[in-house]
């Protein structure tokens, strides 16, 4: 449960009324049903799931292993990756902070970094010049991140029991000073089904999907808002480390019916990014929609 002392009273009250309270009153499945319908536009059948989203959300409701919590924790998963695949795949860690109050200039080195929270998605900020940061504002952001439990927002149980902390990592950059491309491998029943690449996340943020053989696929699997922002497809050379990425991802995928394993592509080497148990919280769509049936059949739960 969130600590009322760690957040502004009005924000705390809003969060409790619209997230924790419905979960406590209606239960996890009913909240997920309402969320599912509001986003995807149809009533889910969790008793006999057929679409890919129904199957992914069925897994959200039923796969409540401690292992899921561990891999969803961006701090604890580092030990898992180091022990099973090697520390060379980890982004260098500058510091771990247990309180947002510790987010001050002295916590940051004199080179570009990224600060992120370990307990969710989208809670990060790039710090290229630590002397130019408004630390009061950044501390406020970090306070919100640490008090936001994604279980109550999107019914993703794996985040419910993650103990929040902040990570400061070295910012990976290309020779041009850009953040590297994200390579996101989607696994269905242990097999890599397709790969999602994101380029220029700080600016254009455009993306495309590829087969494991690096053939450009004619669809997007994303949210409606992000789909509207896509301006052009990308067809770039096959990543040098893709075979090893797939090898590592396949080992991780042995533990799940569905999982997405993400890497940062630096050209001559790559780094582990994160393990995502439910792409888009199980609420993304295929564009065109007919590809949903094809991949739903691949996912056997």
C-alpha positions as CSV (number, residue, x, y, z in Angstrom):
1,X,0.0,0.0,0.0
2,X,1.2,3.5,-0.8
3,X,2.4,5.8,2.0
4,X,0.2,8.8,2.4
5,X,3.1,10.8,3.8
6,X,5.1,10.5,0.6
7,X,2.6,12.3,-1.7
8,X,0.5,15.4,-1.8
9,X,-2.9,14.8,0.0
10,X,-5.0,15.7,-3.0
11,X,-3.0,13.5,-5.4
12,X,-3.1,10.7,-2.9
13,X,-6.8,11.0,-2.5
14,X,-7.4,11.0,-6.3
15,X,-5.2,7.9,-6.7
16,X,-6.9,6.0,-4.0
17,X,-10.4,6.9,-5.2
18,X,-9.9,6.0,-8.8
19,X,-7.4,3.1,-8.6
20,X,-7.0,1.3,-5.2
21,X,-10.6,1.7,-4.1
22,X,-12.2,0.1,-7.3
23,X,-9.7,-2.8,-7.0
24,X,-10.7,-3.4,-3.4
25,X,-14.4,-3.2,-4.0
26,X,-14.8,-4.9,-7.4
27,X,-11.8,-7.2,-7.5
28,X,-9.0,-7.6,-10.1
29,X,-11.0,-9.3,-12.8
30,X,-13.9,-6.9,-12.9
31,X,-11.5,-3.9,-13.0
32,X,-9.6,-5.5,-15.8
33,X,-12.8,-6.2,-17.8
34,X,-13.9,-2.5,-17.5
35,X,-10.4,-1.3,-18.5
36,X,-10.2,-3.8,-21.4
37,X,-13.5,-2.7,-22.8
38,X,-12.8,1.0,-22.5
39,X,-9.5,0.7,-24.4
40,X,-10.3,-2.1,-26.9
41,X,-14.0,-1.5,-27.4
42,X,-15.3,-5.0,-26.8
43,X,-16.3,-7.2,-23.9
44,X,-13.5,-9.7,-23.1
45,X,-14.2,-13.4,-22.8
46,X,-11.8,-14.5,-20.0
47,X,-13.5,-17.9,-19.7
48,X,-12.7,-18.9,-23.3
49,X,-10.1,-16.3,-24.5
50,X,-9.5,-16.3,-28.2
51,X,-8.0,-12.9,-29.2
52,X,-4.4,-12.1,-28.4
53,X,-5.4,-9.4,-26.0
54,X,-7.8,-11.7,-24.2
55,X,-5.1,-14.3,-23.8
56,X,-2.5,-11.8,-22.5
57,X,-5.0,-10.3,-20.0
58,X,-5.9,-13.8,-18.9
59,X,-2.3,-14.3,-18.1
60,X,-2.2,-11.0,-16.2
61,X,-5.0,-12.3,-14.0
62,X,-3.6,-15.8,-13.4
63,X,0.2,-15.8,-13.5
64,X,1.0,-14.4,-10.0
65,X,4.4,-16.0,-9.4
66,X,7.1,-14.3,-7.3
67,X,9.4,-14.8,-10.3
68,X,7.2,-12.4,-12.2
69,X,7.7,-9.7,-9.6
70,X,11.5,-10.2,-9.6
71,X,11.9,-9.9,-13.4
72,X,9.6,-6.8,-13.5
73,X,11.8,-5.1,-10.9
74,X,14.3,-3.1,-12.9
75,X,16.8,-3.4,-10.1
76,X,16.5,-7.0,-9.0
77,X,16.4,-8.3,-12.6
78,X,20.0,-7.1,-13.0
79,X,21.2,-9.9,-10.7
80,X,19.2,-12.4,-12.7
81,X,20.7,-11.3,-16.0
82,X,24.3,-11.2,-14.5
83,X,24.0,-14.6,-13.0
84,X,22.5,-16.3,-16.0
85,X,24.0,-14.4,-19.0
86,X,26.8,-12.2,-17.8
87,X,27.4,-8.7,-16.3
88,X,28.6,-7.5,-19.7
89,X,25.0,-7.2,-20.8
90,X,24.1,-4.8,-18.0
91,X,24.0,-1.0,-18.5
92,X,26.5,0.5,-16.0
93,X,24.8,1.4,-12.8
94,X,25.9,4.7,-11.2
95,X,23.7,4.7,-8.1
96,X,20.6,3.2,-6.4
97,X,18.5,5.6,-4.4
98,X,16.0,4.4,-1.9
99,X,14.3,7.8,-1.5
100,X,13.3,10.6,-3.9
101,X,14.8,13.0,-1.4
102,X,18.2,11.8,-2.4
103,X,17.8,13.1,-5.9
104,X,20.3,16.0,-5.7
105,X,23.2,17.2,-7.8
106,X,25.8,15.2,-5.8
107,X,24.1,11.9,-6.8
108,X,24.9,12.5,-10.5
109,X,28.3,12.1,-12.2
110,X,29.7,14.7,-14.6
111,X,28.6,12.7,-17.7
112,X,25.1,12.0,-19.2
113,X,22.9,9.6,-17.3
114,X,19.3,8.4,-17.1
115,X,17.3,8.2,-13.9
116,X,14.5,5.7,-13.7
117,X,12.2,4.1,-11.3
118,X,12.3,0.3,-10.9
119,X,8.6,-0.3,-10.5
120,X,6.8,0.5,-13.7
121,X,6.9,1.9,-17.2
122,X,7.6,5.3,-18.7
123,X,9.1,6.6,-15.4
124,X,12.4,8.0,-16.4
125,X,14.3,11.1,-17.3
126,X,17.5,11.7,-19.3
127,X,20.1,13.9,-17.6
128,X,22.6,15.1,-20.2
129,X,23.9,18.1,-18.2
130,X,23.6,17.5,-14.4
131,X,24.4,21.2,-13.8
132,X,21.3,22.3,-15.8
133,X,18.7,20.2,-14.0
134,X,15.9,21.6,-11.9
135,X,16.3,19.2,-9.0
136,X,13.3,20.3,-7.1
137,X,11.2,19.5,-10.1
138,X,13.0,16.2,-10.7
139,X,12.5,15.2,-7.1
140,X,8.8,15.8,-7.5
141,X,8.7,13.6,-10.5
142,X,10.6,10.9,-8.7
143,X,8.2,11.1,-5.8
144,X,5.3,10.5,-8.1
145,X,7.1,7.6,-9.8
146,X,7.9,5.9,-6.5
147,X,4.3,6.2,-5.3
148,X,2.7,5.0,-8.5
149,X,1.8,1.3,-8.3
150,X,1.0,0.1,-11.8
151,X,-0.9,-2.8,-10.4
152,X,-3.7,-0.5,-9.4
153,X,-3.6,1.4,-12.7
154,X,-3.3,-1.4,-15.3
155,X,-4.0,-4.6,-13.3
156,X,-0.4,-5.7,-13.8
157,X,0.1,-7.9,-10.7
158,X,3.9,-8.2,-11.2
159,X,4.3,-4.6,-10.1
160,X,2.2,-4.9,-7.0
161,X,4.9,-6.0,-4.6
162,X,7.9,-4.3,-6.1
163,X,9.7,-2.2,-3.5
164,X,10.3,1.1,-5.3
165,X,13.8,2.6,-5.7
166,X,15.5,4.9,-8.2
167,X,18.3,3.8,-10.5
168,X,20.8,6.2,-12.1
169,X,22.5,4.5,-15.1
170,X,25.1,5.7,-17.5
171,X,23.3,7.0,-20.6
172,X,24.1,4.9,-23.6
173,X,24.7,7.0,-26.7
174,X,25.6,6.5,-30.3
175,X,28.6,8.3,-31.8
176,X,26.1,11.0,-33.0
177,X,25.0,11.5,-29.4
178,X,21.6,9.8,-29.8
179,X,20.1,7.2,-27.6
180,X,20.5,3.7,-29.1
181,X,17.7,1.8,-30.9
182,X,15.5,-0.5,-28.8
183,X,15.2,-4.1,-30.0
184,X,12.1,-5.7,-28.5
185,X,11.7,-9.5,-29.0
186,X,8.2,-10.9,-28.6
187,X,8.1,-14.6,-27.5
188,X,5.0,-16.9,-27.8
189,X,5.4,-20.2,-25.9
190,X,9.2,-19.9,-26.0
191,X,9.5,-19.0,-29.7
192,X,10.4,-15.6,-31.0
193,X,7.4,-14.5,-33.1
194,X,8.4,-11.0,-34.2
195,X,10.7,-8.2,-33.3
196,X,9.8,-4.6,-32.6
197,X,12.5,-1.9,-33.3
198,X,12.2,1.7,-32.0
199,X,14.5,4.4,-33.5
200,X,15.2,8.0,-32.3
201,X,13.0,7.6,-29.1
202,X,13.9,11.2,-28.1
203,X,12.7,12.8,-31.3
204,X,10.9,10.9,-34.2
205,X,10.3,7.8,-32.1
206,X,9.3,5.8,-35.1
207,X,9.2,2.0,-35.2
208,X,8.7,-1.1,-37.3
209,X,8.2,-4.9,-36.9
210,X,10.4,-7.6,-38.2
211,X,10.4,-11.4,-38.4
212,X,13.2,-13.2,-36.5
213,X,14.9,-13.5,-40.0
214,X,14.8,-9.7,-40.1
215,X,12.1,-9.4,-42.8
216,X,10.0,-6.2,-42.5
217,X,6.5,-7.1,-41.4
218,X,3.4,-5.2,-42.7
219,X,1.8,-4.4,-39.4
220,X,2.1,-2.4,-36.2
221,X,1.2,-3.8,-32.7
222,X,0.8,-0.7,-30.6
223,X,-1.6,1.8,-29.0
224,X,-3.9,4.0,-31.0
225,X,-2.1,7.1,-30.0
226,X,1.3,5.8,-30.8
227,X,0.1,4.4,-34.2
228,X,-1.1,7.9,-35.2
229,X,2.4,9.3,-34.5
230,X,4.2,6.8,-36.7
231,X,5.3,8.7,-39.8
232,X,7.4,6.2,-41.7
233,X,8.5,2.6,-41.6
234,X,12.1,1.7,-41.1
235,X,14.1,-1.0,-42.9
236,X,17.5,-1.0,-41.5
237,X,20.3,-3.6,-41.5
238,X,20.0,-6.6,-39.3
239,X,21.5,-5.9,-35.9
240,X,24.9,-7.5,-35.5
241,X,24.0,-9.0,-32.1
242,X,20.5,-10.2,-33.0
243,X,21.4,-14.0,-32.9
244,X,22.7,-13.6,-29.3
245,X,19.7,-11.4,-28.4
246,X,17.4,-14.2,-29.6
247,X,19.4,-16.8,-27.7
248,X,19.2,-14.9,-24.4
249,X,15.6,-14.1,-25.0
250,X,14.7,-17.7,-25.7
251,X,16.2,-18.8,-22.4
252,X,14.2,-16.2,-20.6
253,X,11.1,-17.1,-22.5
254,X,11.2,-20.7,-21.2
255,X,9.7,-19.3,-18.0
256,X,6.6,-17.7,-19.7
257,X,3.7,-18.3,-22.1
258,X,4.3,-14.8,-23.4
259,X,7.1,-12.4,-22.7
260,X,8.9,-9.4,-24.4
261,X,12.6,-9.2,-23.9
262,X,14.2,-5.8,-24.7
263,X,17.8,-4.8,-25.6
264,X,19.6,-1.6,-26.5
265,X,21.5,-2.0,-29.9
266,X,24.9,-0.2,-29.9
267,X,26.0,-1.7,-33.2
268,X,29.1,-3.8,-32.3
269,X,27.5,-4.7,-28.9
270,X,24.2,-4.6,-27.1
271,X,22.8,-4.3,-23.6
272,X,19.9,-5.7,-21.7
273,X,17.0,-3.3,-21.2
274,X,14.1,-4.9,-19.5
275,X,11.7,-7.9,-19.4
276,X,8.1,-6.9,-20.2
277,X,5.4,-9.5,-19.3
278,X,2.5,-7.9,-21.2
279,X,3.2,-5.6,-24.1
280,X,1.0,-2.5,-23.7
281,X,-0.5,-4.1,-20.6
282,X,-2.4,-6.4,-22.9
283,X,-4.3,-3.5,-24.5
284,X,-2.4,-2.8,-27.8
285,X,-4.0,-3.4,-31.2
286,X,-2.8,-4.8,-34.5
287,X,-2.9,-2.5,-37.5
288,X,-4.2,-4.0,-39.7
289,X,-6.5,-6.0,-37.3
290,X,-6.4,-9.3,-39.2
291,X,-2.9,-10.1,-37.8
292,X,-4.5,-10.5,-34.3
293,X,-6.0,-13.9,-35.3
294,X,-2.7,-15.2,-36.6
295,X,-0.7,-14.4,-33.5
296,X,-3.5,-15.3,-31.1
297,X,-3.4,-18.8,-32.5
298,X,0.4,-19.0,-31.7
299,X,-0.2,-18.1,-28.0
300,X,-1.3,-21.3,-26.3
301,X,-2.3,-20.7,-22.7
